[in-house]
Amino acid sequence: MSFLFRSARARSATVLLSGTALIAACGDAPKAGEGPYADLVAEYVPKIEKEMGLPFKTPPRVEKRSRDEVAVFVRKQLESERGRTQVAGQEAAYKMLGLVPDTMQLGVLLQRLLEEQIVGYYDPATKVLYVVDGAPDALLKQTVSHELVHALQDQYVKIDSIQAQVDDGDRQVAAQSVLEGQAVFMQLRIDANAGPLLQAPDGWDRIREMIRDGSGGMPVFASAPRAVREGLLFPYLGGADFVRRFIAVRPEKELLADLPVSTKQILNDSAYFGGGSGGRDMPVTVTLPAPSSGTLLFSNTFGEFDTRLVLAQHLRNDDLARRAAMGVDGDRYAVVKLAEGHALVWASAWDSPADAAEFLDAIGNAARRRYELAAVNGADGTATRQINVPAASARPARSVTVRLEQVGGKSVVIYMDLPAGVPAPIDPSRITFDGPAQGR
């Protein structure tokens, strides 16, 4: 899932050539026109303005930060009230879906990943571009060019407002993918080596593979669970690919004024650009009722990309996961803390009955493999999948139910993973679907 670093308000990008991150920081800001790397700023500003079709409203400012200062700030962000809530809830969801080991401390992993990867960052609060002192010369130009794009973006959209949209993870990741993807694609275009390669027929595909291959040189990143790695890469690679497709059909200066609202729109041209009589594919809003028992620990949205990651983790078939996730039309999940253990309730709306049925089979098989069981028991024809998980040495017995229903004219799949014998803390009959969600 792409939630990583939402809680820390950061995105790591060392794996993406530049080693930069979009992150809030602290400290005294230098005056405009002053600070280090003034020659690089003077060189890149006119190039970025020309490519994006937008002028800087105020001159960008640059400052240095030590690695120790960055580490202290990241730790404070992770330990803030919002940071702790986000990490704890997302960690619980990851563990229930079998995406990370039960013993993993997600906050510790985030801290190590950030410390391993950050080389530069733009702070939307102070409007300052920071470069980590001692950054390798080979990364310095890429860092400055990447973060200058963030500085320009922030003058046309409110980056801190986008980062604060923590209750709709799918929409937030879509917006972050544009911000990071545009910065990545820009740094490549104005790079003396990468720029010409982009002009080759297969240039972008080659660069994308080089970026993925280069991530193996970072031990913390390389050893992280697959869902964590893919979640980190998506805003950069998926976002850059979307920007590449956008500027092929529309002026780049229009991008920030028309941000996609879902990862489905990032991944599928028809969902964002239209192409059918229905125009742009807007997600429905899913509302879960308050739990009737226990305590709501966390609630958020997955969207197409995160749904794909859940399926790919256990099906071990990326093409099957992609096909089964692409028809999602909006979702919401909740992790509820009960006396008997955590419960997960996940409701998703689908474009068609066929899309919903395909996901029903895929998520049922994923749950079976997640718990290493031999079969899924069917009930009510093809509309329900019931999985009874026996107790193991370190795990109490559980019950997983996946069923397909029609709600308000929408095909809906409801997935529930509960402690065995415990009633669902959220009544599926009270889940509502409103949409499309243009007004969110």
C-alpha positions as CSV (number, residue, x, y, z in Angstrom):
1,M,0.0,0.0,0.0
2,S,1.1,3.5,-0.6
3,F,0.5,4.8,2.8
4,L,4.2,4.9,3.7
5,F,5.3,8.3,4.8
6,R,1.9,9.9,4.7
7,S,2.2,9.8,8.4
8,A,5.6,11.3,8.3
9,R,4.6,13.8,5.6
10,A,7.4,12.6,3.5
11,R,8.2,10.7,0.3
12,S,11.7,9.1,0.0
13,A,13.3,9.3,-3.5
14,T,16.9,8.2,-3.3
15,V,15.8,5.2,-5.2
16,L,14.6,7.5,-8.0
17,L,18.0,9.0,-8.9
18,S,17.7,12.2,-7.0
19,G,17.5,11.0,-3.4
20,T,15.0,13.7,-2.5
21,A,11.9,13.9,-0.3
22,L,9.0,16.2,0.1
23,I,8.9,16.7,3.8
24,A,8.0,19.4,6.4
25,A,11.0,20.7,8.3
26,C,12.0,23.2,10.9
27,G,14.6,25.9,11.3
28,D,15.3,29.4,10.3
29,A,14.8,30.1,6.6
30,P,17.4,32.0,4.5
31,K,16.4,35.1,2.6
32,A,15.3,34.8,-1.0
33,G,18.3,34.9,-3.3
34,E,20.7,33.8,-0.6
35,G,22.0,30.4,0.5
36,P,24.1,27.6,-1.1
37,Y,23.8,26.3,-4.6
38,A,22.8,29.7,-6.1
39,D,24.4,28.8,-9.4
40,L,22.3,25.6,-9.7
41,V,19.1,27.5,-8.8
42,A,19.9,30.2,-11.4
43,E,20.5,27.5,-14.0
44,Y,17.5,25.3,-13.4
45,V,14.7,27.9,-12.6
46,P,14.3,29.1,-16.2
47,K,14.4,25.6,-17.5
48,I,11.7,24.4,-15.1
49,E,9.5,27.5,-15.8
50,K,9.7,26.8,-19.5
51,E,8.9,23.1,-19.3
52,M,6.0,23.5,-16.9
53,G,4.7,26.7,-18.5
54,L,4.5,28.4,-15.0
55,P,6.7,31.1,-13.6
56,F,7.9,31.3,-10.0
57,K,5.8,33.8,-8.1
58,T,8.6,34.3,-5.6
59,P,12.3,33.3,-5.8
60,P,13.0,29.8,-4.3
61,R,15.3,29.6,-1.3
62,V,17.8,27.0,-0.4
63,E,19.5,25.9,2.8
64,K,21.5,23.0,4.2
65,R,20.6,20.6,7.0
66,S,22.8,18.0,8.7
67,R,21.8,14.3,8.6
68,D,21.4,14.5,12.4
69,E,18.9,17.4,12.1
70,V,16.9,15.5,9.5
71,A,16.8,12.3,11.7
72,V,15.6,14.3,14.7
73,F,12.8,15.9,12.7
74,V,11.7,12.7,11.1
75,R,11.5,11.0,14.6
76,K,9.4,13.9,15.9
77,Q,7.0,13.5,13.0
78,L,6.6,9.8,13.6
79,E,6.1,10.4,17.3
80,S,3.5,13.1,16.9
81,E,-0.1,12.3,17.8
82,R,-1.1,12.1,14.2
83,G,2.0,10.2,13.2
84,R,1.4,7.6,15.9
85,T,-2.2,7.2,15.0
86,Q,-1.5,6.7,11.3
87,V,1.4,4.3,11.8
88,A,-0.4,2.2,14.4
89,G,-3.6,1.9,12.3
90,Q,-1.8,1.2,9.0
91,E,0.5,-1.3,10.8
92,A,-2.6,-3.2,12.1
93,A,-4.2,-3.3,8.6
94,Y,-0.9,-4.5,7.0
95,K,-0.6,-7.3,9.6
96,M,-4.2,-8.4,9.2
97,L,-3.8,-8.6,5.5
98,G,-0.5,-10.5,5.8
99,L,1.6,-7.8,4.1
100,V,4.1,-7.4,6.9
101,P,5.3,-9.9,9.6
102,D,3.3,-9.8,12.9
103,T,6.5,-8.9,14.7
104,M,7.4,-5.9,12.5
105,Q,7.4,-2.4,14.1
106,L,6.4,-0.2,11.2
107,G,7.4,3.1,12.8
108,V,11.0,1.7,13.3
109,L,11.1,0.7,9.6
110,L,9.9,4.1,8.5
111,Q,12.6,5.8,10.5
112,R,15.3,3.6,9.1
113,L,14.1,4.0,5.5
114,L,13.9,7.8,5.8
115,E,17.4,8.0,7.3
116,E,18.8,5.8,4.6
117,Q,17.3,7.7,1.7
118,I,16.8,11.4,2.3
119,V,19.2,13.7,0.5
120,G,17.0,16.7,0.1
121,Y,13.5,18.0,0.8
122,Y,11.2,21.0,0.2
123,D,9.4,22.4,3.2
124,P,6.0,23.9,2.3
125,A,5.7,25.5,5.8
126,T,8.8,27.7,5.5
127,K,8.9,27.6,1.6
128,V,12.6,26.5,1.8
129,L,14.4,23.9,-0.2
130,Y,16.8,22.0,2.0
131,V,19.8,19.9,0.9
132,V,21.4,17.5,3.3
133,D,24.9,18.6,4.1
134,G,27.5,16.3,2.5
135,A,25.2,15.0,-0.2
136,P,27.1,13.2,-3.0
137,D,28.0,15.5,-5.9
138,A,26.5,13.0,-8.3
139,L,23.1,13.5,-6.6
140,L,23.3,17.2,-5.9
141,K,22.1,18.5,-9.3
142,Q,19.2,16.0,-9.4
143,T,18.2,16.9,-5.8
144,V,18.1,20.6,-6.5
145,S,16.2,20.3,-9.7
146,H,13.7,17.9,-8.2
147,E,13.0,20.1,-5.2
148,L,12.8,23.2,-7.2
149,V,9.8,21.6,-8.9
150,H,8.2,21.1,-5.5
151,A,8.8,24.8,-4.7
152,L,7.1,25.9,-7.9
153,Q,4.2,23.4,-7.4
154,D,3.6,24.9,-3.9
155,Q,3.1,28.3,-5.4
156,Y,0.1,27.0,-7.4
157,V,-1.3,24.3,-5.1
158,K,-1.2,24.0,-1.3
159,I,1.1,21.1,-0.7
160,D,0.6,21.0,3.0
161,S,-3.2,20.8,2.5
162,I,-2.7,17.8,0.2
163,Q,-0.4,16.1,2.8
164,A,-3.1,16.7,5.4
165,Q,-5.7,14.6,3.6
166,V,-5.0,11.5,5.7
167,D,-8.6,10.2,5.9
168,D,-8.7,9.4,2.1
169,G,-5.5,7.6,1.4
170,D,-6.3,6.8,-2.2
171,R,-7.0,10.4,-3.1
172,Q,-3.9,11.6,-1.2
173,V,-1.6,9.1,-3.0
174,A,-3.1,10.2,-6.4
175,A,-2.2,13.8,-5.6
176,Q,1.2,13.0,-4.2
177,S,1.9,10.9,-7.4
178,V,1.4,14.0,-9.5
179,L,3.7,16.1,-7.3
180,E,6.4,13.5,-7.1
181,G,5.9,12.2,-10.6
182,Q,6.2,15.7,-12.1
183,A,9.4,16.4,-10.2
184,V,10.9,13.1,-11.3
185,F,10.0,13.5,-14.9
186,M,11.2,17.1,-14.9
187,Q,14.6,16.2,-13.4
188,L,15.0,13.6,-16.1
189,R,14.1,16.0,-18.9
190,I,16.7,18.6,-17.9
191,D,19.4,16.1,-17.0
192,A,22.2,16.1,-19.6
193,N,22.3,12.3,-19.7
194,A,18.7,11.2,-19.0
195,G,17.1,13.9,-21.3
196,P,18.3,12.4,-24.6
197,L,17.5,8.9,-23.4
198,L,13.9,9.9,-22.8
199,Q,13.6,10.8,-26.5
200,A,14.3,7.2,-27.6
201,P,11.3,5.0,-28.4
202,D,11.9,2.8,-25.3
203,G,13.7,5.5,-23.3
204,W,11.2,5.8,-20.5
205,D,10.9,2.0,-20.0
206,R,14.7,1.7,-19.8
207,I,15.0,4.5,-17.3
208,R,12.2,3.0,-15.2
209,E,14.0,-0.3,-15.0
210,M,17.3,1.5,-14.1
211,I,15.5,3.2,-11.2
212,R,14.1,-0.1,-10.0
213,D,17.5,-1.9,-10.3
214,G,19.2,0.9,-8.5
215,S,17.1,0.5,-5.4
216,G,18.9,-2.8,-4.7
217,G,21.9,-0.8,-3.5
218,M,20.0,0.4,-0.3
219,P,20.0,-2.5,2.2
220,V,17.1,-1.2,4.3
221,F,14.9,-0.6,1.3
222,A,15.8,-3.8,-0.4
223,S,15.0,-5.9,2.7
224,A,11.6,-4.3,3.4
225,P,8.4,-6.3,2.6
226,R,7.3,-6.1,-1.0
227,A,4.2,-4.1,-0.3
228,V,6.4,-1.5,1.5
229,R,8.8,-1.2,-1.4
230,E,6.1,-0.9,-4.0
231,G,4.2,1.6,-2.0
232,L,7.3,3.8,-1.8
233,L,8.0,3.6,-5.5
234,F,4.5,4.2,-6.8
235,P,4.3,8.0,-6.3
236,Y,7.5,8.4,-8.3
237,L,7.4,5.8,-11.0
238,G,3.6,5.6,-11.3
239,G,3.3,9.3,-11.0
240,A,6.1,10.1,-13.6
241,D,4.4,7.7,-16.0
242,F,1.1,9.5,-15.5
243,V,2.8,12.9,-16.1
244,R,4.4,11.6,-19.2
245,R,1.0,10.5,-20.6
246,F,-0.6,13.8,-19.5
247,I,1.8,16.1,-21.3
248,A,1.4,14.1,-24.5
249,V,-2.2,15.3,-24.8
250,R,-2.5,18.4,-22.7
251,P,-0.3,21.4,-21.7
252,E,1.7,20.7,-18.6
253,K,0.6,24.0,-17.0
254,E,-2.9,22.6,-16.7
255,L,-1.8,19.6,-14.6
256,L,-1.8,21.2,-11.1
257,A,-5.3,22.7,-11.7
258,D,-6.8,19.3,-12.6
259,L,-5.3,16.8,-10.2
260,P,-6.5,13.1,-10.3
261,V,-8.6,12.0,-7.3
262,S,-7.8,8.3,-7.3
263,T,-5.0,5.9,-8.1
264,K,-7.4,4.4,-10.7
265,Q,-7.1,7.7,-12.6
266,I,-3.4,7.6,-12.3
267,L,-3.2,4.0,-13.6
268,N,-5.8,4.1,-16.4
269,D,-6.1,6.8,-19.1
270,S,-9.8,6.1,-19.6
271,A,-10.5,6.8,-15.9
272,Y,-8.9,10.2,-16.0
273,F,-9.1,11.4,-19.6
274,G,-12.5,9.7,-20.3
275,G,-12.9,8.1,-23.7
276,G,-16.5,6.9,-23.2
277,S,-19.9,8.5,-22.9
278,G,-19.5,8.6,-19.1
279,G,-16.5,10.8,-19.2
280,R,-14.1,10.8,-16.3
281,D,-14.4,7.9,-13.8
282,M,-15.1,9.4,-10.4
283,P,-15.0,7.1,-7.3
284,V,-18.0,6.6,-5.1
285,T,-17.9,7.6,-1.5
286,V,-18.1,4.6,0.9
287,T,-19.3,5.2,4.4
288,L,-19.0,2.6,7.2
289,P,-21.2,2.9,10.3
290,A,-19.7,3.3,13.7
291,P,-18.7,-0.1,15.3
292,S,-21.4,-1.6,17.5
293,S,-18.6,-3.1,19.7
294,G,-14.9,-2.6,20.3
295,T,-12.9,0.6,19.4
296,L,-12.3,1.9,15.9
297,L,-8.6,1.9,15.6
298,F,-8.2,3.1,12.0
299,S,-10.2,3.7,8.8
300,N,-9.1,4.7,5.4
301,T,-9.3,3.9,1.7
302,F,-7.2,1.5,-0.4
303,G,-8.1,2.4,-4.0
304,E,-7.0,0.4,-7.1
305,F,-3.2,0.5,-6.4
306,D,-3.4,-0.7,-2.8
307,T,-6.0,-3.3,-3.7
308,R,-3.7,-4.6,-6.4
309,L,-0.9,-4.9,-3.8
310,V,-3.1,-6.9,-1.4
311,L,-3.9,-9.4,-4.2
312,A,-0.4,-9.6,-5.6
313,Q,1.1,-10.3,-2.1
314,H,-0.7,-13.7,-1.9
315,L,-1.7,-14.7,-5.4
316,R,1.9,-14.3,-6.6
317,N,0.6,-13.2,-10.0
318,D,0.9,-9.5,-10.8
319,D,-1.2,-9.7,-14.0
320,L,-4.1,-11.5,-12.2
321,A,-3.9,-8.9,-9.4
322,R,-4.0,-6.1,-11.8
323,R,-7.0,-7.4,-13.7
324,A,-9.0,-8.2,-10.5
325,A,-8.3,-4.7,-9.0
326,M,-8.9,-2.4,-12.0
327,G,-12.7,-2.4,-11.7
328,V,-12.8,-0.9,-8.2
329,D,-15.1,2.1,-8.0
330,G,-14.5,3.3,-4.4
331,D,-13.9,1.6,-1.0
332,R,-13.3,2.0,2.7
333,Y,-11.9,-0.3,5.3
334,A,-11.8,-0.2,9.1
335,V,-9.7,-1.9,11.7
336,V,-11.6,-2.4,15.0
337,K,-10.0,-3.4,18.3
338,L,-12.0,-6.0,20.1
339,A,-11.3,-7.9,23.4
340,E,-10.8,-11.1,21.3
341,G,-8.4,-9.4,18.8
342,H,-8.5,-7.1,15.9
343,A,-11.2,-7.2,13.2
344,L,-11.0,-5.9,9.6
345,V,-14.1,-4.8,7.6
346,W,-13.5,-3.7,4.0
347,A,-16.3,-2.7,1.7
348,S,-15.7,-1.9,-2.0
349,A,-18.0,-0.9,-4.9
350,W,-17.3,-2.1,-8.4
351,D,-17.9,-0.9,-12.0
352,S,-19.9,-4.0,-12.9
353,P,-21.2,-7.3,-11.6
354,A,-18.5,-9.0,-13.6
355,D,-15.7,-6.9,-12.0
356,A,-17.1,-7.6,-8.5
357,A,-17.3,-11.3,-9.1
358,E,-13.7,-11.4,-10.4
359,F,-12.6,-9.6,-7.2
360,L,-14.7,-11.9,-5.0
361,D,-12.8,-14.9,-6.4
362,A,-9.4,-13.2,-6.2
363,I,-9.7,-11.9,-2.7
364,G,-11.1,-15.2,-1.5
365,N,-8.1,-17.1,-2.9
366,A,-5.8,-14.4,-1.5
367,A,-7.3,-14.9,2.0
368,R,-6.9,-18.7,1.6
369,R,-3.3,-18.4,0.7
370,R,-2.7,-15.7,3.4
371,Y,-3.7,-18.3,6.0
372,E,-2.2,-21.2,4.1
373,L,-5.4,-23.1,3.8
374,A,-6.4,-25.7,1.2
375,A,-9.8,-24.6,0.2
376,V,-12.5,-21.9,0.4
377,N,-16.0,-23.0,1.3
378,G,-18.7,-21.5,-0.9
379,A,-22.2,-20.6,0.3
380,D,-25.2,-19.0,-1.4
381,G,-24.1,-20.0,-4.9
382,T,-21.2,-17.8,-6.0
383,A,-22.1,-14.8,-3.8
384,T,-20.2,-15.8,-0.6
385,R,-16.8,-17.2,0.4
386,Q,-16.4,-18.5,3.9
387,I,-12.9,-19.3,5.3
388,N,-12.6,-20.9,8.8
389,V,-9.1,-20.4,10.0
390,P,-8.1,-22.9,12.8
391,A,-6.1,-21.8,15.7
392,A,-2.3,-22.1,15.4
393,S,0.5,-21.9,17.9
394,A,0.7,-18.1,17.7
395,R,-2.7,-17.3,16.3
396,P,-6.3,-17.8,17.7
397,A,-8.9,-19.2,15.4
398,R,-10.4,-16.7,12.9
399,S,-13.3,-16.4,10.4
400,V,-13.0,-14.7,7.0
401,T,-16.1,-14.0,5.0
402,V,-16.3,-12.4,1.5
403,R,-19.6,-11.8,-0.1
404,L,-21.1,-10.0,-3.1
405,E,-24.2,-7.9,-2.7
406,Q,-26.2,-5.3,-4.6
407,V,-26.5,-2.0,-2.7
408,G,-28.1,1.0,-4.3
409,G,-27.6,-0.3,-7.7
410,K,-23.9,-1.0,-7.1
411,S,-22.1,-4.3,-7.0
412,V,-20.4,-4.4,-3.6
413,V,-17.9,-6.8,-2.1
414,I,-17.7,-7.0,1.7
415,Y,-14.6,-8.6,3.2
416,M,-14.5,-9.4,6.9
417,D,-11.7,-11.0,8.9
418,L,-12.8,-11.5,12.5
419,P,-11.9,-13.5,15.6
420,A,-13.8,-16.8,15.4
421,G,-17.2,-16.8,16.9
422,V,-17.3,-13.0,17.3
423,P,-20.1,-11.0,15.6
424,A,-19.1,-8.4,13.1
425,P,-18.5,-5.1,14.9
426,I,-19.7,-3.2,11.8
427,D,-23.2,-4.1,10.4
428,P,-22.7,-4.7,6.6
429,S,-26.3,-3.8,5.9
430,R,-25.6,-0.2,7.2
431,I,-22.7,0.4,4.8
432,T,-23.7,3.1,2.3
433,F,-22.3,4.1,-1.1
434,D,-22.8,7.6,-2.5
435,G,-21.4,8.8,-5.8
436,P,-19.8,9.7,-7.9
437,A,-17.6,11.6,-5.6
438,Q,-17.0,14.8,-7.6
439,G,-17.7,17.0,-4.6
440,R,-15.3,15.5,-2.1
